[in-house]
Amino acid sequence: MEILIEALPALMFGTLLVGLFSGLPVAVVLGGVTVIFAVIAIALGEMRLVQATLLPNRIFGGSIEKQVLVAAPMFIFMGVLLEKSRIAEDLLVTLQKLLRVVPGGLALAVTLMGTILAAATGIIGASVVMLTVLAIPTMLRQGYSPELATGTVASAGTLGILIPPSVMLVFMGDILTLNLARLFVSALVPGLVLAGVYMIYILVSSALRPERAPAAPPLSPEEKAGLFREAVVSFALPFLLVVAVLGSILGGIATPTEAAGVGACAALLLGLLRRRLSARVLGEAMDGSIRTLAMLFFIFVTATGFAYVFRVIGGEHFIVEAARSLDMGDWGILLMLMLMIFALGFFFDWVEITLIMLPIVAPIVQIMDLGDHVARADLIYWFAVLMAVNLQTSFLTPPFGFALFFLKGAAGDLVSIAQVYRGIIPFVVLQLVVLGMLVWQPALVLWLPEQVLR
C-alpha cells in the first residue's frame, strides 16, 4: 500500500500521457484523470474529502475569476476582427507591391506581414489561413518553389504565438504567476530576432538559388502612381493598433488587460473607418472568438483541476525529487526540459503542453541555479520565453503541426502535404538556432525589461 501511495503521482502523470495519445479530447482526458485519481487518493487516505470539495473553488479562483485572463478574450476578438474586416489583407497586398522587384520579395512581404499581424493579434489559425489564401497562389504563379512558399507562410503565421500580445503568453503568465507586462516585454526582442532570422534566410536562399524565388516584373506607371497613398493608408491603421496595444504596455500607461480592451476598441474603430464593420462581420468575429475561447477555457479549467489533485497527492515533491535524483546538474536538467517540450510538440498543441507541463516543471525551474549566467530573480522569465520559442515549433513539426493542417486545408490542391513538410524543415532549424542564441545570450530576453520597466 505504501508503494502504491508513493507511486501515485507517477501513475497519475503516466495515465494522463496514455490518455492524451488515445485521441480523446484533451479537456475530457484531463477531467477524467483528475476525477479518477481524486477518488483513488480519497480511498487511500492521501486526500481528504474536504480537499476534494475545495476543487470547484480552486477552479473558479484559479481560472474563471482571474483578472489577467480577461485579456485573452479581447486579444482573440481583436485578431479575429482584423481578419474579418480585411485590414490585414490590404497591408499584405501593399507589401507585395513594394517588395516585388527584390529577390524573394513576396516571401519577405509575407514574413513582414506575419510580424505585423503577430504584434496586433495572437490568433495563429486565422493568420496562417489568411496568409495562405492571399500569398500561396501568387507565389506559385510567380514561380516560387512550393517548399519555400509553404515554409514561409507557415513560419510567419505562427510568429503571433511569441510576439506580444500573445494569448499563449497570457496563459503562461497566469500559470507561473508572472508580471504579464514584464513577460510581454521579455518576449518582444526574441520574437523580432526570430522574424529577422527568417528574413535573412529568405534573402540568402533567394540570392543563392534565384530560381526558387524569382523577382516579379516592376510595377507599371499607373500602379506606381497611387502606391504611396495606398502604403500610407495600409500601414497607418495596423500601426495605430500596435501602438495602442504595445505602446500603452511599454509606456506604463495601461496593464496588459487594459491594453487588450484598448486593442479591441481600436479594432472596432479601424473597421468603421474602412467601412467594413457590418453586422455580419461583427457577428462572425464574435462567433469565432467565442468558439476559440470555449475550447481554451474548457482545457484551462480541467488542467487547473488536474494540477490541484496532482499537488495534493505529492506530485510537486515527486517531480522535484525526480529531477534531483537524475544528477545531471542544472544545465543538464534545462536541456532535458527543452528536449522534452520539443518532442511533445510533435504530438500536442501549445495549449496542452503549456497547461499540463508548466505546473509540473515550474518547481524544477525554481530550484535551478545557473550562477552568473542568469540571476535567480530573472530565471523564471527567461525560462518562460525559452519555452515559448520552443513551443512555436509545435505548430510546424509533423505529424500534428496545426499550422501545417491550416495551410494545407486553405491551399487545397495547390501544394501537397509532402511539399509542406519539406518546406518547414529549414524554419524549424532556424527556430532551434534562435533558441540556442537565447540560451547563450540571456540578455536578448532580459535587457529590454530592465530598460523599460525600471
Steps between C-alpha positions, in 0.01 A plus 500: 500500500783741584664427165171579324467828689856604412447409136163681475639823341695299240192289424286812461746661260547176305124450469468854367760435229328178395166680490639783288624254238160328494356765271230609746445876550771642726256668738308174545823308572614758754165505675467121503851439638441766766176340623637144493813580699312726741278200584805272533678753722196531728475122525869476593476783751738723303227755437235602747142541389505866600791554260296347219210734576739793462572401137215710349616803700856443379381482139288812539773698672779360282332539161164669485566786742855587389509863388805451277312243289251769401769610252472174303140547371570857389828416325326213318207722400743768377683251279190340352351843426817610318477193280127533432519872417784434248729769645786249513426398139552858380839515672625176343399610149689828549810323634500270198499801267779678688731196505415335168833581326713370791614134472272314736291818531168321535639272771644802680162673475331196655751493787460873564125456489519212748710718733253788485206265547676344797536841664129563450357158581599154618249295299711243315228322305358821353848635413615182323176459304495865393866498391445172314197625306662831410862402441534135393319529161693818415837351600440182299386697191821703520708180499586468870606161627199340675728407791620858552149639459339262752787523750489879492124520549490241780790653695386861457146412601616351830702802616192613691555227758819676612476870417270678748210537543503120488213301649749228593705749702184606683438141611867438580516814711195393697621144561843617616356805686727734307468872432330488160637837386855383572439168323368684193804727490735204554355318197505799265871499402518118455193517277650773284835317489322187374319700230833660402667159474217382273552801271878453488448136400254601226739765362801268501304204362350713221838649410672160485216328316301769315292235322329426834379859538508695173447875511174634360491752215501864613175686552343693215492882522127482575559262793783715634286814491276410790748280688614764749147585612412128514807428713422782744140386547589129523785552751340773708203301627688189625774728636244689708370170636849379595577833669169489686575152638877464536566872542264527794666199667860606435424856602352389830170666412291184517522144631482220240135441594417868448703505178297204373184708545664791319603267217151353461351850491766615249426203274131596500586861415734394217225284355264796510757732340547254211121458476525125540337450839160365409268304727603182317873565550448584868290186548761279334777653712306446822408143404859411411630655820250314720580164339873549553449614858270210585765251390780678687314546826359145501857373492614766748233404755574127482877565508454708816315207660774258392774722645312530831455125548856432381638737764278360776630146445862620509567553130708813549728325751522199267609713202763693697646183652503327162691795348753498784551124474604527135828662608524685167570844640280801436622543141429135429150531645434812289612314187280203594196726549555674166538165319188364670292804403633484143413130476149558639452763229496222238176369649326778697396862463642782715178504703545145627876534554472834680210418729625151586878533507552848645352423846714184507834651391463833686623353832810366322580840351459668839778287653744555212815704547689598185743724682590829333350397167145585611404652835256297709242782488509503118517124449127431477445776239793376294371143518148610403631668183719196417193283535296737281759482220517124540121470490485691172655195338194299609300678228746394231621152591323201343294293539268732698629849420177698498637780279574237235141376510366857480726569202419180310128544560505858370733428207311191380660329202749781435759326718547146627543409866850369414595844364364661816703266723820559299441874503489541875823311575736802455273721709483251786881487492507882513270495803737264678795725406323799654419290808872426532577872464263583788665236719845632409408869536223542761532878458286464186216415737591701810648827371185674374292443816784648706498813282124543461361379834741655748 
